[in-house]
Amino acid sequence: MPKIRTHKATQKRFRITSTGKVMRRKAFKSHMLEHKSSKRKRVMNIQHEVSAADVKTVRRLAPYL
């Protein structure tokens, strides 16, 4: 059986931790940063866990992450 192709956009957006959790970047941190508070920008720096409903989809799109 052939290997599954990795969805490259998914591969760039998500990371898998050593414990198997799927992590993502927080949204709204690409532009207009001077209007956002330092605290808000700091919170957006942290990697957040993908919701349980979306983990299955991410793993199917990028099986070899």
VEXTIVEX-510227 format. One record per residue (C-alpha): residue in one letter; x negated, y, z negated; residue number from 0; chain. Coordinates in Angstrom, 3 decimals. Example, Ala and Ser with C-alpha at 12.3 -4.5 7.8 and 13.67 -1.06 7.14 Angstrom:
// residues 2
residu_east_north_up_num_chaine
a_-12.300_-4.500_-7.800_0_A $
s_-13.670_-1.060_-7.140_1_A $
// end
This chain:
// residues 65
residu_east_north_up_num_chaine
m_0.000_0.000_0.000_0_A $
p_-1.419_3.434_0.920_1_A $
k_-2.343_6.091_-1.588_2_A $
i_0.157_8.872_-2.350_3_A $
r_-0.726_12.320_-0.996_4_A $
t_-1.272_14.978_-3.676_5_A $
h_0.828_18.140_-3.363_6_A $
k_-1.973_20.716_-3.338_7_A $
a_0.094_23.637_-4.696_8_A $
t_1.050_21.502_-7.694_9_A $
q_-2.562_20.469_-8.208_10_A $
k_-3.614_24.132_-8.394_11_A $
r_-0.886_25.154_-10.854_12_A $
f_-0.984_22.378_-13.448_13_A $
r_-3.564_20.674_-15.665_14_A $
i_-3.363_17.441_-17.669_15_A $
t_-4.860_17.385_-21.169_16_A $
s_-6.795_14.439_-22.547_17_A $
t_-3.703_13.402_-24.509_18_A $
g_-1.600_13.394_-21.325_19_A $
k_0.360_16.622_-21.731_20_A $
v_1.066_18.648_-18.582_21_A $
m_0.052_22.287_-19.050_22_A $
r_1.010_25.361_-17.040_23_A $
r_0.198_29.063_-16.819_24_A $
k_2.625_31.658_-18.165_25_A $
a_4.498_33.768_-15.590_26_A $
f_4.424_37.587_-15.102_27_A $
k_0.690_38.148_-15.570_28_A $
s_-0.348_39.047_-12.045_29_A $
h_0.409_42.760_-11.691_30_A $
m_1.758_45.877_-13.462_31_A $
l_-0.277_44.951_-16.534_32_A $
e_-0.661_48.530_-17.783_33_A $
h_3.056_48.528_-18.680_34_A $
k_2.819_45.388_-20.796_35_A $
s_1.648_45.354_-24.387_36_A $
s_-1.660_43.748_-25.358_37_A $
k_0.156_41.172_-27.465_38_A $
r_2.382_40.202_-24.560_39_A $
k_-0.605_39.822_-22.218_40_A $
r_-2.518_37.802_-24.829_41_A $
v_0.385_35.358_-25.196_42_A $
m_0.480_34.970_-21.419_43_A $
n_-3.212_33.914_-21.421_44_A $
i_-2.427_30.734_-23.344_45_A $
q_-1.665_27.541_-21.438_46_A $
h_1.854_26.301_-22.246_47_A $
e_3.285_22.822_-22.058_48_A $
v_5.615_21.996_-19.174_49_A $
s_9.189_21.274_-20.270_50_A $
a_10.156_17.633_-20.614_51_A $
a_12.654_17.933_-17.758_52_A $
d_9.912_18.943_-15.290_53_A $
v_7.083_16.598_-16.329_54_A $
k_8.362_13.736_-14.179_55_A $
t_8.493_15.960_-11.083_56_A $
v_4.973_17.324_-11.607_57_A $
r_3.513_13.853_-12.129_58_A $
r_5.191_12.586_-8.966_59_A $
l_3.860_15.498_-6.888_60_A $
a_0.304_15.204_-8.227_61_A $
p_-0.238_11.605_-9.338_62_A $
y_-4.049_11.828_-9.519_63_A $
l_-4.423_15.005_-11.614_64_A $
// end
